Amino acid sequence: MDEDSQELDDRARKVVDGHLVKQYIVAPMGISRFFVVGADKEYFVTRDSCSCESFQRAITTGKQQICKHIRALEIALQENTIEVFHISTEEYRELRPYLFGTKR
């Protein structure tokens, strides 16, 4: 593992150990979304994308394939350490603007 990969893993490990990887499951719709708590907000994360500025900047420059949030999701999925929230459709509607940064 190269130095950059090790640093990324170390930073992701802190996120996982801090229990900052979350999954919201919306019943009865069956929608499931992963978020990782960052320094100043929660980021929407999938296995290959993240809403954080670091990831968005990295993909435009081609320098990095993943960010610490994606790596944290990978680790948390492997270790089954994701904090899961079962929420109603109404709760999802109320949370959505905050989770996706689209407050109206």
DSSP file (Angstrom, degrees, kcal/mol; ACC not computed):
  #  RESIDUE AA STRUCTURE BP1 BP2  ACC     N-H-->O    O-->H-N    N-H-->O    O-->H-N    TCO  KAPPA ALPHA  PHI   PSI    X-CA   Y-CA   Z-CA
    1    1 A M              0   0    0      0, 0.0     2,-0.0     0, 0.0     0, 0.0   0.000 360.0 360.0 360.0 130.9    0.0    0.0    0.0
    2    2 A D     >  -     0   0    0      1,-0.1     4,-2.3     4,-0.0     5,-0.2  -0.263 360.0-101.7 -79.0 171.1    1.4    3.4   -0.9
    3    3 A E  H  > S+     0   0    0      1,-0.2     4,-2.3     2,-0.2     5,-0.2   0.884 120.5  50.7 -61.1 -42.4    1.7    6.3    1.4
    4    4 A D  H  > S+     0   0    0      1,-0.2     4,-2.3     2,-0.2    -1,-0.2   0.903 111.0  49.0 -63.8 -41.3   -1.4    8.1    0.0
    5    5 A S  H  > S+     0   0    0      2,-0.2     4,-2.5     1,-0.2    -2,-0.2   0.894 111.2  50.0 -64.6 -40.2   -3.5    5.0    0.3
    6    6 A Q  H  X S+     0   0    0     -4,-2.3     4,-2.5     2,-0.2    -2,-0.2   0.905 110.5  49.5 -65.5 -40.7   -2.4    4.5    3.9
    7    7 A E  H  X S+     0   0    0     -4,-2.3     4,-2.5     2,-0.2    -2,-0.2   0.917 111.2  49.7 -63.2 -43.0   -3.2    8.1    4.7
    8    8 A L  H  X S+     0   0    0     -4,-2.3     4,-2.5     1,-0.2    -2,-0.2   0.922 111.8  48.4 -61.2 -44.8   -6.7    7.7    3.1
    9    9 A D  H  X S+     0   0    0     -4,-2.5     4,-2.5     2,-0.2    -2,-0.2   0.894 111.0  51.0 -62.5 -40.4   -7.3    4.5    5.1
   10   10 A D  H  X S+     0   0    0     -4,-2.5     4,-1.5     2,-0.2    -2,-0.2   0.917 112.3  45.7 -63.9 -43.5   -6.2    6.2    8.3
   11   11 A R  H  X S+     0   0    0     -4,-2.5     4,-1.3     1,-0.2    -2,-0.2   0.899 114.4  48.3 -66.8 -40.2   -8.5    9.1    7.8
   12   12 A A  H  X S+     0   0    0     -4,-2.5     4,-2.4     1,-0.2    -2,-0.2   0.880 106.1  58.1 -66.1 -38.3  -11.4    6.8    6.8
   13   13 A R  H  X S+     0   0    0     -4,-2.5     4,-3.1     1,-0.2     5,-0.2   0.877 102.8  53.8 -60.2 -38.7  -10.7    4.7    9.9
   14   14 A K  H  X S+     0   0    0     -4,-1.5     4,-1.4     2,-0.2    -1,-0.2   0.886 108.7  49.6 -63.0 -38.5  -11.3    7.7   12.1
   15   15 A V  H  <>S+     0   0    0     -4,-1.3     5,-1.9     2,-0.2    -2,-0.2   0.940 114.0  44.3 -64.5 -47.8  -14.6    8.3   10.5
   16   16 A V  H ><5S+     0   0    0     -4,-2.4     3,-2.0     1,-0.2     5,-0.2   0.930 112.9  50.7 -63.8 -46.2  -15.7    4.7   11.0
   17   17 A D  H 3<5S+     0   0    0     -4,-3.1    -1,-0.2     1,-0.3    -2,-0.2   0.777 106.3  56.6 -64.5 -25.7  -14.4    4.6   14.6
   18   18 A G  T 3<5S-     0   0    0     -4,-1.4    -1,-0.3    -5,-0.2    -2,-0.2   0.380 112.6-121.4 -83.9   4.2  -16.3    7.8   15.3
   19   19 A H  T < 5 +     0   0    0     -3,-2.0    -3,-0.2     1,-0.1    -2,-0.1   0.908  67.3 140.7  56.3  45.8  -19.6    6.0   14.1
   20   20 A L      < +     0   0    0     -5,-1.9    17,-2.6    -6,-0.1     2,-0.6   0.300  34.6  96.1-103.8   7.7  -20.0    8.7   11.5
   21   21 A V  E     -A   36   0A   0     60,-0.3    62,-2.6    15,-0.2     2,-0.3  -0.894  56.7-177.4-100.2 123.1  -21.3    6.5    8.7
   22   22 A K  E     -Ab  35  83A   0     13,-3.4    13,-2.6    -2,-0.6     2,-0.4  -0.876  20.1-159.8-124.3 150.9  -25.1    6.5    8.6
   23   23 A Q  E     -Ab  34  84A   0     60,-2.6    62,-3.1    -2,-0.3     2,-0.6  -0.997   7.0-159.0-128.9 128.4  -27.8    4.8    6.5
   24   24 A Y  E     -Ab  33  85A   0      9,-2.8     9,-2.3    -2,-0.4     2,-0.5  -0.933   6.7-167.8-106.2 123.6  -31.3    6.1    6.3
   25   25 A I  E     -Ab  32  86A   0     60,-3.0    62,-2.7    -2,-0.6     2,-0.7  -0.958   9.7-150.8-113.5 121.7  -34.0    3.6    5.3
   26   26 A V  E  >> -Ab  31  87A   0      5,-3.1     4,-2.6    -2,-0.5     5,-0.9  -0.825  21.8-125.4 -98.6 116.8  -37.3    5.1    4.3
   27   27 A A  E  45S+ b   0  88A   0     60,-2.4    62,-0.6    -2,-0.7    -2,-0.0  -0.835  82.9   8.2-101.4 143.0  -40.3    2.9    5.0
   28   28 A P  T  45S+     0   0    0      0, 0.0    -1,-0.3     0, 0.0    60,-0.1  -0.966 124.7  61.0 -92.3   7.8  -42.5    1.9    3.2
   29   29 A M  T  45S-     0   0    0      1,-0.1    -2,-0.2     2,-0.1     3,-0.1   0.766  91.1-137.2 -67.4 -26.0  -40.8    3.3    0.1
   30   30 A G  T  <5 +     0   0    0     -4,-2.6     2,-0.3     1,-0.3    -3,-0.2   0.635  46.7 154.4  78.2  13.3  -37.7    1.1    0.6
   31   31 A I  E   < -A   26   0A   0     -5,-0.9    -5,-3.1     2,-0.0     2,-0.4  -0.565  22.6-169.2 -74.8 136.7  -35.3    3.9   -0.2
   32   32 A S  E     +A   25   0A   0     -2,-0.3     2,-0.4    -7,-0.2    -7,-0.2  -0.995   7.2 176.9-131.0 126.9  -31.9    3.5    1.3
   33   33 A R  E     -A   24   0A   0     -9,-2.3    -9,-2.8    -2,-0.4     2,-0.4  -0.985  18.1-144.0-132.5 141.0  -29.3    6.3    1.4
   34   34 A F  E     +AC  23  45A   0     11,-0.6    11,-2.3    -2,-0.4     2,-0.3  -0.852  19.3 179.3-104.3 139.6  -25.8    6.4    2.9
   35   35 A F  E     -AC  22  44A   0    -13,-2.6   -13,-3.4    -2,-0.4     2,-0.4  -0.981  15.0-153.7-135.4 148.4  -24.4    9.6    4.5
   36   36 A V  E     -AC  21  43A   0      7,-2.1     7,-2.8    -2,-0.3     2,-0.5  -0.991  23.1-124.6-123.3 129.7  -21.1   10.3    6.2
   37   37 A V  E     - C   0  42A   0    -17,-2.6     5,-0.2    -2,-0.4     2,-0.1  -0.591  34.4-172.5 -74.8 122.6  -20.7   13.0    8.7
   38   38 A G        -     0   0    0      3,-3.0    -1,-0.0    -2,-0.5     4,-0.0  -0.268  43.2 -78.9-101.2-168.1  -18.0   15.4    7.7
   39   39 A A  S    S+     0   0    0      1,-0.2     3,-0.1    -2,-0.1    -2,-0.1   0.849 125.3   7.2 -63.8 -35.7  -16.4   18.4    9.5
   40   40 A D  S    S+     0   0    0      1,-0.3     2,-0.3     0, 0.0    -1,-0.2   0.479 131.5   3.1-130.0  -4.4  -19.3   20.7    8.7
   41   41 A K  S    S-     0   0    0     -5,-0.1    -3,-3.0     2,-0.0     2,-0.4  -0.978  75.9 -86.2-165.8 175.0  -22.1   18.7    7.1
   42   42 A E  E     -C   37   0A   0     -2,-0.3     2,-0.4    56,-0.3    -5,-0.2  -0.763  38.4-146.0 -94.0 139.8  -23.3   15.2    6.1
   43   43 A Y  E     -C   36   0A   0     -7,-2.8    -7,-2.1    -2,-0.4     2,-0.4  -0.883  13.2-125.8-109.7 136.3  -22.2   14.0    2.7
   44   44 A F  E     -C   35   0A   0     -2,-0.4     7,-1.8    -9,-0.2     2,-0.4  -0.670  39.9-173.8 -76.1 125.4  -24.3   11.7    0.4
   45   45 A V  E     +CD  34  50A   0    -11,-2.3   -11,-0.6    -2,-0.4     2,-0.2  -0.969  20.0 174.2-131.7 138.7  -22.1    8.8   -0.4
   46   46 A T        -     0   0    0      3,-2.9     3,-0.4    -2,-0.4    27,-0.1  -0.701  54.6 -88.8-122.0-178.0  -22.3    5.7   -2.7
   47   47 A R  S    S+     0   0    0     -2,-0.2     3,-0.1     1,-0.2    27,-0.1   0.696 126.5  24.1 -67.5 -16.5  -19.6    3.1   -3.4
   48   48 A D  S    S+     0   0    0      1,-0.1     2,-0.3    18,-0.0    -1,-0.2   0.305 121.1  43.3-133.8  11.7  -18.3    5.2   -6.3
   49   49 A S        -     0   0    0     -3,-0.4    -3,-2.9    21,-0.0     2,-0.3  -0.995  50.0-170.9-153.8 159.6  -19.3    8.9   -5.6
   50   50 A C  B     -D   45   0A   0     -2,-0.3    -5,-0.2    -5,-0.2     6,-0.1  -0.993  26.6-136.2-149.4 147.0  -19.5   11.4   -2.8
   51   51 A S        +     0   0    0     -7,-1.8    -6,-0.1    -2,-0.3     2,-0.0   0.426  68.3 116.7 -84.9   2.1  -21.0   14.9   -2.6
   52   52 A C  S  > S-     0   0    0     -8,-0.2     4,-2.1     1,-0.1     5,-0.2  -0.345  73.8-123.0 -72.0 153.7  -17.9   16.3   -0.8
   53   53 A E  H  > S+     0   0    0      1,-0.2     4,-2.7     2,-0.2     5,-0.2   0.859 109.2  59.6 -62.9 -37.2  -15.9   19.1   -2.4
   54   54 A S  H  > S+     0   0    0      2,-0.2     4,-2.3     1,-0.2    -1,-0.2   0.923 108.6  42.8 -59.5 -46.6  -12.7   17.0   -2.2
   55   55 A F  H  > S+     0   0    0      2,-0.2     4,-2.5     1,-0.2     5,-0.2   0.928 113.9  51.2 -66.8 -44.5  -14.2   14.2   -4.3
   56   56 A Q  H  X S+     0   0    0     -4,-2.1     4,-1.1     1,-0.2    -2,-0.2   0.900 113.9  44.7 -60.2 -41.4  -15.8   16.5   -6.8
   57   57 A R  H  X S+     0   0    0     -4,-2.7     4,-1.3     1,-0.2    -1,-0.2   0.899 112.0  53.1 -67.7 -41.6  -12.4   18.4   -7.3
   58   58 A A  H  X>S+     0   0    0     -4,-2.3     4,-1.6    -5,-0.2     5,-1.2   0.883 106.2  51.4 -65.1 -39.6  -10.5   15.1   -7.5
   59   59 A I  H  <5S+     0   0    0     -4,-2.5    -1,-0.2     1,-0.2    -2,-0.2   0.829 107.7  53.0 -70.8 -27.8  -12.6   13.6  -10.3
   60   60 A T  H  <5S+     0   0    0     -4,-1.1    -1,-0.2    -5,-0.2    -2,-0.2   0.799 116.7  38.4 -74.5 -26.2  -12.3   16.8  -12.4
   61   61 A T  H  <5S-     0   0    0     -4,-1.3    -2,-0.2    -3,-0.2    -1,-0.2   0.600 102.7-131.3 -96.2 -13.6   -8.5   16.6  -12.1
   62   62 A G  T  <5S+     0   0    0     -4,-1.6    -3,-0.2     2,-0.2    -4,-0.1   0.668  70.7 122.3  73.8  16.7   -8.2   12.8  -12.4
   63   63 A K  S   <S+     0   0    0     -5,-1.2     2,-0.4    -6,-0.2    -4,-0.1   0.795  70.1  24.1 -82.5 -29.1   -6.0   12.7   -9.3
   64   64 A Q        -     0   0    0     -6,-0.6    -1,-0.2    -9,-0.1    -2,-0.2  -0.993  51.1-157.3-144.0 142.7   -8.0   10.4   -7.0
   65   65 A Q  S    S+     0   0    0     -2,-0.4     2,-0.3     1,-0.2    -1,-0.1   0.818  81.3  17.0 -88.4 -34.0  -10.6    7.7   -7.5
   66   66 A I        -     0   0    0     -8,-0.0     2,-0.2   -17,-0.0    -1,-0.2  -0.924  64.8-139.7-137.3 161.7  -12.1    7.9   -4.0
   67   67 A C     >  -     0   0    0     -2,-0.3     4,-2.3    -3,-0.1     5,-0.2  -0.580  41.5 -93.8-110.0 177.5  -12.3   10.2   -1.0
   68   68 A K  H  > S+     0   0    0      1,-0.2     4,-2.4    -2,-0.2     5,-0.1   0.806 123.6  57.9 -64.2 -28.1  -12.1    9.3    2.7
   69   69 A H  H  > S+     0   0    0      2,-0.2     4,-2.1     1,-0.2    -1,-0.2   0.916 108.1  44.5 -69.4 -42.9  -16.0    9.3    2.9
   70   70 A I  H  > S+     0   0    0      2,-0.2     4,-2.4     1,-0.2    -2,-0.2   0.922 115.0  49.1 -65.0 -44.0  -16.2    6.6    0.2
   71   71 A R  H  X S+     0   0    0     -4,-2.3     4,-2.4     1,-0.2    -2,-0.2   0.894 109.4  52.5 -63.8 -38.5  -13.4    4.6    1.8
   72   72 A A  H  X S+     0   0    0     -4,-2.4     4,-2.8     2,-0.2    -1,-0.2   0.902 108.6  50.6 -62.9 -40.8  -15.2    5.0    5.2
   73   73 A L  H  X S+     0   0    0     -4,-2.1     4,-2.6     2,-0.2     5,-0.2   0.930 109.6  50.9 -61.7 -44.9  -18.4    3.6    3.7
   74   74 A E  H  X S+     0   0    0     -4,-2.4     4,-2.1     2,-0.2    -2,-0.2   0.934 113.6  44.2 -57.7 -47.6  -16.5    0.6    2.2
   75   75 A I  H  X S+     0   0    0     -4,-2.4     4,-2.4     1,-0.2    -2,-0.2   0.928 113.5  50.0 -64.2 -45.9  -14.9   -0.2    5.6
   76   76 A A  H  X>S+     0   0    0     -4,-2.8     5,-2.0     1,-0.2     4,-0.8   0.867 110.7  50.0 -63.7 -36.6  -18.2    0.3    7.5
   77   77 A L  H  <5S+     0   0    0     -4,-2.6     3,-0.4    -5,-0.2    -1,-0.2   0.920 111.9  48.2 -66.0 -43.0  -20.0   -2.0    5.1
   78   78 A Q  H  <5S+     0   0    0     -4,-2.1    -2,-0.2     1,-0.2    -1,-0.2   0.883 120.1  37.5 -62.9 -38.9  -17.3   -4.7    5.5
   79   79 A E  H  <5S-     0   0    0     -4,-2.4    -1,-0.2    -5,-0.2    -2,-0.2   0.449 104.0-127.6 -95.3  -1.4  -17.4   -4.4    9.3
   80   80 A N  T  <5 +     0   0    0     -4,-0.8    -3,-0.2    -3,-0.4    -4,-0.1   0.930  65.8 133.7  54.2  49.9  -21.1   -3.9    9.6
   81   81 A T      < +     0   0    0     -5,-2.0     2,-0.3    -6,-0.1   -60,-0.3  -0.033  22.8 131.3-119.1  29.3  -20.7   -0.8   11.7
   82   82 A I        -     0   0    0     -6,-0.4     2,-0.6    -5,-0.1   -60,-0.2  -0.665  58.9-126.5 -86.4 136.2  -23.1    1.6   10.0
   83   83 A E  E     -b   22   0A   0    -62,-2.6   -60,-2.6    -2,-0.3     2,-0.4  -0.742  31.7-154.4 -81.2 118.8  -25.6    3.5   12.2
   84   84 A V  E     -b   23   0A   0     -2,-0.6     2,-0.5   -62,-0.2   -60,-0.2  -0.820  13.0-169.5-105.1 132.9  -29.0    2.7   10.7
   85   85 A F  E     -b   24   0A   0    -62,-3.1   -60,-3.0    -2,-0.4     2,-0.7  -0.984   9.1-156.1-120.7 122.8  -32.0    4.9   11.0
   86   86 A H  E     +b   25   0A   0     -2,-0.5     2,-0.3   -62,-0.2   -60,-0.2  -0.882  27.0 175.0 -96.1 118.4  -35.5    3.7    9.9
   87   87 A I  E     -b   26   0A   0    -62,-2.7   -60,-2.4    -2,-0.7     2,-0.1  -0.864  28.3-113.7-127.2 158.9  -37.6    6.7    9.1
   88   88 A S  E  >  -b   27   0A   0     -2,-0.3     4,-2.3   -62,-0.2     5,-0.2  -0.336  34.9-105.6 -82.3 168.2  -41.0    7.4    7.7
   89   89 A T  H  > S+     0   0    0    -62,-0.6     4,-2.3     1,-0.2     5,-0.1   0.894 122.9  51.9 -60.1 -40.8  -41.7    9.1    4.4
   90   90 A E  H  > S+     0   0    0      2,-0.2     4,-2.0     1,-0.2    -1,-0.2   0.912 109.0  49.0 -64.5 -42.9  -42.7   12.3    6.2
   91   91 A E  H  > S+     0   0    0      1,-0.2     4,-2.5     2,-0.2     5,-0.2   0.897 110.1  52.7 -62.8 -39.2  -39.5   12.3    8.2
   92   92 A Y  H  X S+     0   0    0     -4,-2.3     4,-2.8     1,-0.2    -2,-0.2   0.919 107.3  51.1 -61.3 -44.1  -37.6   11.7    4.9
   93   93 A R  H  < S+     0   0    0     -4,-2.3    -1,-0.2     1,-0.2    -2,-0.2   0.891 113.1  45.9 -60.5 -39.5  -39.3   14.7    3.3
   94   94 A E  H  < S+     0   0    0     -4,-2.0     4,-0.4     1,-0.2    -2,-0.2   0.876 118.7  41.1 -71.4 -37.5  -38.4   16.9    6.3
   95   95 A L  H >X S+     0   0    0     -4,-2.5     4,-2.5     1,-0.2     3,-1.2   0.797  94.1  83.0 -80.0 -30.1  -34.7   15.7    6.4
   96   96 A R  H 3X S+     0   0    0     -4,-2.8     4,-2.7     1,-0.3     6,-0.4   0.840  87.4  52.1 -48.8 -47.7  -34.1   15.7    2.6
   97   97 A P  H 34>S+     0   0    0      0, 0.0     5,-1.7     0, 0.0     6,-0.6   0.868 115.2  43.2 -60.6 -33.0  -33.3   19.4    2.3
   98   98 A Y  H <45S+     0   0    0     -3,-1.2   -56,-0.3    -4,-0.4     3,-0.2   0.894 115.4  47.6 -76.6 -40.5  -30.7   19.1    5.0
   99   99 A L  H  <5S+     0   0    0     -4,-2.5   -55,-0.2     1,-0.2    -3,-0.2   0.879 122.7  33.2 -69.1 -38.3  -29.2   15.8    3.8
  100  100 A F  T  <5S-     0   0    0     -4,-2.7    -1,-0.2    -5,-0.3    -2,-0.2   0.356 107.9-118.1-102.7   5.6  -28.9   16.9    0.2
  101  101 A G  T   5S+     0   0    0     -4,-0.4    -3,-0.2    -3,-0.2    -2,-0.1   0.849  76.7 124.3  65.0  34.7  -28.2   20.6    0.9
  102  102 A T      < +     0   0    0     -5,-1.7    -4,-0.2    -6,-0.4    -1,-0.1  -0.198  31.2 167.8-120.3  41.4  -31.3   21.8   -0.9
  103  103 A K              0   0    0     -6,-0.6    -7,-0.0     1,-0.2    -5,-0.0  -0.293 360.0 360.0 -55.3 136.2  -33.1   23.8    1.8
  104  104 A R              0   0    0      0, 0.0    -1,-0.2     0, 0.0    -2,-0.0   0.390 360.0 360.0-111.6 360.0  -35.9   25.8    0.3
